[in-house]
């Protein structure tokens, strides 16, 4: 079974900000684990590393997920 299928049940709530796509977040968490990055460290790498951006599916113009819920 493909990971996209397993994550397809995760979706946005009706209220609040739009959530990041589950597959993008899963891939970002993989990178965070593999490279032993903190939440701010992951955000920094996603902002500046083209290979990280490509792996998770972000274009150059896309914002990166914020490590802070506020």
Secondary structure, DSSP 8 states (H G I E B T S, - for coil): --HHHHHTT----SSSS----HHHHHHHHHHHHHTT--HHHHHHHHHH-HHHHHHHT--TTS----S---
